[in-house]
Amino acid sequence: MAKIVNIDGKYYFDACDGTEAKECVVWLEKSKANDAHPDGKPWIKLPKDNCTNRAYFSEDLFKKENINGEIEVPVKTTPPRVLGTSGVRADVIKYLDEDTATEYTNLVDGAVEKYKTAKANSKKKKLEDMNEAELQAYIECLKNGTKYTAGDAPKSFIDMFTDEELERYNEILATAMENKANAPKAKRGPLTDAEKAARKAKRDANELTKAEKLLATLQAASVVSDDDEEVEEVDEDVSEYFENEVDADEEVEDDTDEEVEDDTDEEVEDDE
């Protein structure tokens, strides 16, 4: 479980794993502009490859359901949906039994694959990629001075259904809508004291874990620093020792030289 927090008007994503929270930007989906959002529907853009498997989170939902400036973000077990690659809708499957959900998924996935193929075939081809029928049609268009098209591209996967498949598809959607209408409503309203206490305890536990990890990191760094200081002290002691040894050797050499000179002088006087 991760969370989004709002601090001084800025959104931050906290993975609740001891890592530093990351700042998020707000992206406006202009295609969904309305009276409430004339510039577009606002979405909180989450960090890439985050632990929740989500790319965006509704700012409207945050403002509606946040508690003390934060909201929990459940982890999705499926990767973010890429628009255009699948017509399967999670909000439909949610209200279907297992068998009907499987039938619905197979029905839609089959139509999506046909849609992709038809879409690819409708694109302009090189001459060497055309089949015999396409080449004949292309030559005829050139002779007549008309524009050649490989065929009308389907607008969506819905266009790929047969009449029977489309009828069954609509029946499944109607069943999902009915089941949704009859489903028990989610609880809305203020939290009870017990719920507030439970959430606070969870937040405190997360903060404690985060603080303990940070403390352990600082303590580990401190131990390394102490070891470095000890090594420096040893190096200083060793340097001082060798300096003293060198000084002692120099003193011995000086004494020896003086003794030699004294002896030499005495010998010269005796010879005289």
Secondary structure, 3 states (H helix, E strand, C coil): CEEEEEECCEEEEECCCCCCCEEEEEEEEHHHCCCCCCCCEEEEECCCCCCCCCCEEEHHHHHHHCECCEEEECCCCCCCCCCCCCCCCHHHHCCCCHHHHHHHHHHHHHHHHHHHHHHHHCCCCCHHHCCHHHHHHHHHHHHHCCCCCCCCCCCCHHHHCCHHHHHHHHHHHHHHHHHHHHCCCCCCCCCCHHHHHHHHHHHHHHHHHHHHHHHHHHHHHHHHHHHHHHHHHHHHHHHHHHHHHHHHHHHHHHHHHHHHHHHHHHHHHHHC
